[in-house]
Every structure is written in C-alpha cells, then in structure tokens.
Amino acid sequence: MKYYSLMLKTLLAASFALSLAACGDNNAENAGEEVDEVMTDAGNAVEDTCEDVKEGMNAEDEDC
C-alpha cells in the first residue's frame, strides 16, 4: 500500500503541475493529453505491481 500511496501522490502532483502549465501557455488540450498519458501509465504501473505481488505469493489468480 505504501507504493500505491506514493504513486497517487506523484500522480496528483504531476496533474497539478500540468494543469498550471496549461493555464500559462494556453495549451489545455496538450496538457490534458499528457495528464491522460500519465494516468494510464500510473494505472499500468499499479496493476503490474499488483500482479508481481500475487505472483510472488503464488496466488491462483494473478490478474488484478
């Protein structure tokens, strides 16, 4: 859970920074796309970590 909490805090900080950058440069669409990409990458990282943990525990169902 510590990794998940750190990932969420990092994601929140990145989203906030990108939204501020979008306001200053009038590139809201580009910033939105970058936020979407960061969100997708973070979700994939959390899912990969979950699967690795289940694999290490020899769980029957390794999908998260």
MODELLER restraints for C-alpha pairs under 7 A, 6 or more apart:
rsr = mdl.restraints
at = mdl.atoms
rsr.add(forms.Gaussian(group=physical.xy_distance, feature=features.Distance(at['CA:4:A'], at['CA:46:A']), mean=6.73, stdev=0.5))
rsr.add(forms.Gaussian(group=physical.xy_distance, feature=features.Distance(at['CA:7:A'], at['CA:42:A']), mean=6.98, stdev=0.5))
rsr.add(forms.Gaussian(group=physical.xy_distance, feature=features.Distance(at['CA:15:A'], at['CA:35:A']), mean=5.88, stdev=0.5))
rsr.add(forms.Gaussian(group=physical.xy_distance, feature=features.Distance(at['CA:18:A'], at['CA:31:A']), mean=5.76, stdev=0.5))
rsr.add(forms.Gaussian(group=physical.xy_distance, feature=features.Distance(at['CA:19:A'], at['CA:31:A']), mean=6.50, stdev=0.5))
rsr.add(forms.Gaussian(group=physical.xy_distance, feature=features.Distance(at['CA:22:A'], at['CA:28:A']), mean=4.69, stdev=0.5))
rsr.add(forms.Gaussian(group=physical.xy_distance, feature=features.Distance(at['CA:22:A'], at['CA:31:A']), mean=5.55, stdev=0.5))
rsr.add(forms.Gaussian(group=physical.xy_distance, feature=features.Distance(at['CA:47:A'], at['CA:64:A']), mean=6.19, stdev=0.5))
rsr.add(forms.Gaussian(group=physical.xy_distance, feature=features.Distance(at['CA:50:A'], at['CA:64:A']), mean=6.30, stdev=0.5))
rsr.add(forms.Gaussian(group=physical.xy_distance, feature=features.Distance(at['CA:51:A'], at['CA:62:A']), mean=5.52, stdev=0.5))
rsr.add(forms.Gaussian(group=physical.xy_distance, feature=features.Distance(at['CA:51:A'], at['CA:63:A']), mean=6.01, stdev=0.5))
rsr.add(forms.Gaussian(group=physical.xy_distance, feature=features.Distance(at['CA:51:A'], at['CA:64:A']), mean=6.18, stdev=0.5))
rsr.add(forms.Gaussian(group=physical.xy_distance, feature=features.Distance(at['CA:54:A'], at['CA:62:A']), mean=5.40, stdev=0.5))
rsr.add(forms.Gaussian(group=physical.xy_distance, feature=features.Distance(at['CA:55:A'], at['CA:62:A']), mean=6.02, stdev=0.5))
